Structure formats: C-alpha cells, structure tokens
C-alpha cells in the first residue's frame, strides 16, 4: 500500500527527520523577494515610495529586478526599518562582514 506524502517523514530515521526540521526552520526564516520583505514590514509600495522619495512604480520596478546596485538595496532595506549586512563565506575562514565596499577597496 502506498504512503501518503504526510506519512513519509514518519518512516524516516529520527536523525533524518531532525535534519529536515532544521532545514524547514531555516527556510521559514528566509524571504524570497523584496516584496515579501516589504510586506513583513507592513508597508505598502506607496508608503515605501514616500519614505524613499521616489514613485510607487519605481518601487514596483525595484521589487521585480533581478540585479541592482547595493546602494539601492541598502536604501530599500533601511526604509523598511532594517539593516543590510553583507557576509562573505570563504573556505577555511570565518564569515566576513563588509560594512561598505570602500572598506574592501582600501584594504
């Protein structure tokens, strides 16, 4: 007899279920888009546009972009009350936080 999808985890070893639960928790804490991030902050596109002193269609365009300047992303994140951190992970090194690209260039 076939198992229902919701029954599959019950058949897995406890260790594997724990790994799946951990990954699920990580994914819940991630957002897939700037639109989701804005909605978590309970802001409309119009309100965010006012905060950034740009038009609402410009906010829509930003939220649909696949590439943008870091300054645009930083301004967006700060306008919704957040703080942007850039973390670089290299093999054999602890994570490195970059405060500004100027810091990297002057090193």
Secondary structure, DSSP 4 states (H G I P E B T S, - for coil): -PPPHHHHHHHS-HHHHHHHHHHHHHHHT--SSHHHHHHHTT--HHHHHHHHTS-HHHHHHHHH-S---HHHHHHHHHHTT----EEE--TTS--EEES-HHHHHH-
